[in-house]
Amino acid sequence: MTTKNTNPIKIPQLTWAGLLGLISLPIAWWLTLMYIITPQLLPAITTPDGEINGVALNLITLAGYLFEFLLAVIILRREGMRFSWPALRARLNLRWGGWKAWLLFAAIFIAAFALTFPLMSASPTIAAAAPPPDWFPASQNPLKEVNGVEDALPGVALQGNYLFLALFLLTGVINILGEDLLYRGVLIPKLDGLFGRWAWLAGGLAFALKHVYVWWRVQEVLPLAVAGAFLFGPMGSLPFAMLAHLIGNYGLTWPMVIKLVLFGK
């Protein structure tokens, strides 16, 4: 199965050097953000327990996702892309399917989501062998126990904090836009020359590898990474890939945070 695109021949293809560069740029930015810039801001942005507070965590990750979004836009512009709806729709597979496509989407998402849990069990072992920094909150550090949303967003008083809610939701939206545009919409159609009918799978593996900056989580990202690539590639729908990504990342946390902000505990 190949990437379903209106005119893939007109999309400039990557060389091996170009692929390496495209993958390396975001990884280098994330590593710089997490392990060079963030330590320079400590302890000013940490809680009394030494964990990065939820506001700073969201701002730092927002900077990472914005980089990926802007990189995707720049690459599309360098292709000569016209940012009109017909051009974007054709280039990025901005289309849904009928009821059969929705059933297939549901089956793929459920299978990928189910596969994530056994792979998550390996994260503590990997983290124990190569520990993440202590300032990582429990939501990002498998060596710490998560007892509630407050453990995932330390130092943030959630009830009535609408400004933080706006930041939290914006970070999630840019996460989905940035990663799906770059690693699915932009990257996969540019891999046909290197990988042919397996371009979608190569794109999915590249997306999982991108998470090397949180090395203990790469394996748990893999099922939904491959599922998202399949939804974009053979199924020909970036919206389906984005929906799977959104549900997988925020299907539980968004409702919980919204509830706590609006109504408290």
C-alpha positions in Angstrom: 0.0 0.0 0.0 1.3 3.4 -0.9 0.7 6.9 0.3 -2.6 8.1 -1.1 -1.9 11.6 -2.5 -3.5 13.4 -5.4 -0.2 14.0 -7.2 2.8 12.4 -5.4 5.0 12.7 -8.4 5.1 16.5 -8.0 6.2 16.3 -4.4 10.0 16.7 -4.1 11.5 13.5 -2.7 14.1 13.3 0.1 17.6 11.9 -0.3 19.1 9.9 2.6 21.0 13.0 3.6 17.8 15.1 3.5 15.9 12.5 5.5 18.6 12.5 8.2 18.6 16.3 8.3 14.8 16.5 8.6 14.8 14.0 11.4 17.8 15.5 13.2 16.6 19.1 13.3 13.6 18.6 15.6 15.5 16.1 17.8 18.4 18.6 18.2 15.9 21.4 19.1 14.1 19.2 21.7 17.4 18.1 23.2 18.5 21.7 23.4 15.2 22.7 25.0 15.1 19.9 27.5 18.7 19.4 28.5 20.5 22.8 27.8 18.0 25.6 28.1 15.7 24.1 30.9 18.5 23.4 33.3 19.6 27.0 33.0 16.2 28.1 34.3 16.3 25.9 37.4 15.5 26.3 40.2 13.4 29.4 39.3 10.8 27.2 37.5 10.6 24.3 39.9 8.3 23.5 42.8 9.6 23.1 46.4 9.9 19.4 45.6 12.3 20.2 42.8 10.0 19.4 39.9 9.4 21.7 37.0 6.1 23.5 37.5 3.2 22.9 35.1 3.2 26.3 33.5 6.9 26.1 32.6 6.5 22.5 31.4 3.8 23.6 29.0 5.7 26.7 27.8 8.8 24.6 27.1 6.9 21.8 25.2 4.9 24.5 23.3 8.2 25.9 22.1 9.1 22.4 20.8 5.9 21.8 19.0 5.9 25.3 17.5 9.3 24.5 16.0 7.9 21.4 14.3 4.9 23.3 13.0 7.0 26.2 11.6 9.5 23.7 10.1 6.5 22.0 8.3 5.3 25.3 7.0 8.8 26.2 5.7 9.2 22.9 3.9 5.8 23.3 2.2 6.8 26.8 1.1 10.1 25.6 -0.3 8.1 23.0 -2.3 6.3 26.0 -3.8 3.1 25.2 -1.9 0.2 27.6 -2.3 -1.7 27.9 0.9 -5.1 27.6 -0.6 -7.7 25.1 0.6 -7.6 23.0 -2.6 -3.8 22.9 -2.6 -3.6 22.0 1.1 -6.3 19.5 0.8 -4.5 17.6 -2.0 -1.0 17.9 -0.6 -1.9 17.0 3.0 -4.8 14.5 2.5 -7.2 16.7 4.3 -10.2 14.4 3.8 -12.4 12.1 5.8 -14.0 8.9 4.6 -17.4 7.2 4.8 -18.7 5.0 7.5 -16.4 2.1 6.5 -13.4 4.4 6.9 -14.7 5.4 10.4 -15.0 1.7 11.4 -11.5 1.0 10.2 -10.2 4.0 12.0 -11.9 2.8 15.2 -10.4 -0.7 14.8 -6.9 0.6 14.1 -7.0 3.1 17.0 -8.3 0.6 19.5 -5.6 -2.0 18.5 -2.8 0.6 18.6 -4.0 2.0 22.0 -4.2 -1.5 23.5 -0.7 -2.3 22.3 0.6 0.8 24.0 0.0 -0.5 27.6 2.2 -3.6 27.5 5.0 -1.4 26.0 4.5 1.2 28.8 5.5 -1.5 31.3 9.1 -1.4 29.9 9.4 2.3 30.5 10.4 2.1 34.2 13.1 -0.5 33.4 14.5 1.8 30.7 14.3 4.8 32.9 16.0 3.0 35.8 18.9 2.1 33.5 19.2 5.6 32.1 17.3 7.9 34.5 15.5 11.1 33.4 16.4 14.3 35.3 14.8 14.6 38.7 12.9 17.8 37.6 10.7 15.7 35.3 7.2 15.5 36.8 5.5 12.2 37.5 3.5 12.3 34.3 6.8 12.2 32.3 8.9 10.1 34.7 7.9 6.5 35.1 10.0 6.2 38.2 7.5 8.4 40.0 4.0 7.6 41.1 1.0 9.5 39.5 -1.9 9.9 41.9 -3.8 12.6 40.1 -3.6 15.5 37.7 -1.8 17.6 40.3 1.2 15.1 40.0 1.2 15.7 36.2 1.0 19.5 36.6 2.9 20.3 39.8 2.7 23.8 41.3 -0.4 24.8 39.4 -3.6 25.7 41.2 -6.2 24.5 38.7 -9.6 25.7 40.0 -10.5 28.9 38.3 -7.2 29.1 36.5 -8.5 29.9 33.0 -5.3 31.3 31.8 -3.5 28.1 32.5 -6.3 26.1 30.8 -5.9 28.2 27.7 -2.2 27.5 27.7 -2.7 23.8 28.3 -5.2 23.5 25.5 -3.1 25.6 23.1 -0.1 23.4 23.8 -2.1 20.3 22.9 -3.5 21.9 19.7 0.0 22.9 18.6 1.3 19.4 19.5 -1.2 17.8 17.2 -0.7 20.3 14.4 3.0 20.4 14.6 3.8 16.7 14.8 1.1 15.5 12.4 1.9 18.2 9.8 5.6 17.5 9.9 5.8 13.7 10.4 2.8 12.7 8.4 1.6 15.4 6.1 5.0 16.7 5.0 7.4 13.8 5.6 5.6 10.6 4.4 4.9 11.7 0.8 8.5 12.8 0.5 9.7 9.2 1.3 8.2 7.5 -1.7 11.5 7.7 -3.6 13.4 6.0 -0.8 10.9 3.5 0.5 8.2 3.1 -2.1 5.1 1.4 -0.8 6.6 1.3 2.7 7.0 5.1 2.9 4.2 5.3 5.5 5.9 2.8 7.8 9.2 4.6 7.5 7.4 7.8 8.5 5.8 6.1 11.5 9.2 4.8 12.7 10.7 8.3 12.2 8.0 9.8 14.4 8.6 7.3 17.1 12.4 7.8 16.9 11.8 11.5 17.2 10.9 10.9 20.9 14.5 9.9 21.7 14.7 13.1 23.8 12.5 11.1 26.3 14.3 7.9 25.5 12.3 5.8 28.1 9.1 6.4 26.1 10.1 5.6 22.5 8.7 2.1 22.6 5.4 3.1 24.0 4.9 5.7 21.3 5.5 3.2 18.5 2.0 1.6 18.1 0.1 5.0 17.7 3.0 6.3 15.6 2.6 3.5 13.1 -1.2 3.7 13.3 -1.1 7.4 12.6 1.2 6.9 9.6 -1.1 4.2 8.3 -4.2 6.5 8.7 -2.4 9.2 6.7 -0.7 7.0 4.2 -2.7 4.0 2.9 -6.0 5.4 4.3 -5.2 8.8 2.9 -6.5 10.9 5.8 -4.5 13.4 7.8 -7.6 14.3 9.9 -8.0 10.6 11.0 -4.3 10.6 12.0 -4.7 13.8 13.9 -7.9 12.5 15.6 -6.1 9.3 16.8 -3.2 11.4 18.0 -5.5 13.8 19.9 -7.5 11.0 21.6 -4.3 9.1 22.5 -2.6 12.1 24.0 -5.4 14.1 25.5 -8.6 12.0 25.5 -8.3 11.6 29.3 -6.3 14.6 30.4 -8.2 17.4 28.7 -11.6 16.4 30.3 -10.0 16.0 33.7 -8.1 19.4 33.6 -11.2 21.2 32.2 -13.3 19.7 35.0 -10.8 20.8 37.7 -10.5 24.3 36.3 -14.2 24.8 36.0 -15.5 23.0 39.1 -12.5 22.0 41.3 -12.3 18.7 43.0 
